[in-house]
Amino acid sequence: MARAFQYLYDYGDGWCCIVVMEAVAPMAPGVVYPRIVEGARIGPPEDVGGPWGYGEFLEAIADPKHERHNELLEWCGGDFDPQQFDVDEINRRLASLAPRKSTRRNTAKRAAG
């Protein structure tokens, strides 16, 4: 059932992401949707220069002898782990984007009725 679509993130830098939906499971009560169940690697920093710039960035931050090592570490805030992927944090962020159900009763309708 795998379905995929391409998402062009940044026209200028040419980031094209492929999103694959591998399965659809029944909704579980009390779970906020949408959500993800797994993934890999953190996204690259903004304005890193597209896929080629990201490759150079990863080389530089991994090698303390690289001529741009200190510059790029400082640019990205001093810490970047490309292997990081926190499912819980991503789902918290997704939940903050989900529409909220109103728990307030419509008092105007009750008063009019």
C-alpha positions as CSV (number, residue, x, y, z in Angstrom):
1,M,0.0,0.0,0.0
2,A,3.0,2.3,0.0
3,R,2.2,5.7,-1.6
4,A,4.7,8.4,-2.0
5,F,4.7,12.1,-3.0
6,Q,7.4,14.6,-3.6
7,Y,7.5,17.8,-1.7
8,L,9.7,20.7,-3.1
9,Y,10.7,22.5,0.0
10,D,13.0,25.2,-1.3
11,Y,12.9,26.2,-5.0
12,G,16.2,28.2,-4.8
13,D,18.2,25.5,-3.2
14,G,16.5,22.5,-4.8
15,W,15.4,20.6,-1.7
16,C,13.0,17.9,-2.9
17,C,11.7,15.5,-0.2
18,I,10.0,12.3,-0.8
19,V,7.3,11.4,1.7
20,V,6.3,7.7,1.9
21,M,3.1,6.5,3.5
22,E,3.6,2.9,4.2
23,A,0.4,2.0,6.1
24,V,-2.8,3.5,7.5
25,A,-3.8,2.2,10.9
26,P,-7.2,2.7,12.6
27,M,-7.4,5.8,14.8
28,A,-6.7,5.2,18.5
29,P,-8.8,7.0,21.1
30,G,-7.0,9.8,22.9
31,V,-4.3,10.1,20.2
32,V,-3.8,13.4,18.5
33,Y,-3.5,13.2,14.7
34,P,-1.6,13.7,12.4
35,R,1.4,11.9,13.9
36,I,4.3,9.9,12.7
37,V,5.5,6.6,14.1
38,E,9.1,6.5,12.8
39,G,11.6,8.3,10.7
40,A,15.3,9.0,10.3
41,R,17.7,11.9,10.6
42,I,17.0,15.5,11.5
43,G,16.3,18.0,8.7
44,P,19.2,20.2,7.6
45,P,19.6,23.7,8.9
46,E,17.8,26.5,7.0
47,D,19.8,28.2,4.2
48,V,22.6,25.6,4.3
49,G,22.9,25.8,0.5
50,G,20.8,22.9,-0.8
51,P,21.9,19.3,-1.0
52,W,25.5,20.2,-2.0
53,G,25.9,22.8,0.7
54,Y,24.5,20.3,3.2
55,G,27.1,17.8,2.2
56,E,29.9,20.3,2.7
57,F,28.4,21.4,6.0
58,L,28.3,17.7,7.3
59,E,32.0,17.2,6.2
60,A,33.1,20.4,7.9
61,I,31.4,19.9,11.2
62,A,32.6,16.3,11.4
63,D,36.2,17.2,10.8
64,P,37.8,19.6,13.4
65,K,40.7,20.1,10.8
66,H,38.3,21.3,8.1
67,E,38.9,25.0,7.2
68,R,35.2,25.8,7.8
69,H,34.7,23.6,10.9
70,N,34.5,26.4,13.5
71,E,32.6,28.8,11.2
72,L,29.9,26.3,10.4
73,L,29.6,25.0,14.0
74,E,29.1,28.6,15.2
75,W,26.6,29.3,12.3
76,C,24.4,26.3,13.3
77,G,24.4,27.2,17.0
78,G,27.4,25.0,18.1
79,D,25.7,21.6,18.0
80,F,24.2,19.6,15.1
81,D,23.7,15.8,15.1
82,P,22.4,14.7,11.7
83,Q,21.4,11.3,13.1
84,Q,19.1,12.9,15.7
85,F,15.4,12.0,15.2
86,D,13.0,12.5,18.1
87,V,9.6,11.1,17.2
88,D,8.0,12.4,20.4
89,E,9.3,16.0,19.8
90,I,8.0,15.9,16.2
91,N,4.6,14.6,17.3
92,R,4.4,17.4,19.9
93,R,5.1,19.9,17.1
94,L,2.5,18.3,14.9
95,A,-0.1,18.4,17.7
96,S,0.5,22.1,18.1
97,L,-0.6,22.5,14.5
98,A,-3.7,20.3,14.8
99,P,-7.1,22.0,15.0
100,R,-8.4,22.0,18.6
101,K,-11.9,20.8,19.4
102,S,-13.9,23.4,21.3
103,T,-14.9,22.2,24.8
104,R,-17.0,25.3,25.5
105,R,-20.7,25.1,25.1
106,N,-22.4,27.5,22.8
107,T,-24.1,29.7,25.4
108,A,-25.6,32.0,22.8
109,K,-27.7,29.1,21.5
110,R,-28.8,28.0,25.0
111,A,-29.8,31.6,25.9
112,A,-31.8,32.0,22.6
113,G,-33.6,28.7,23.0
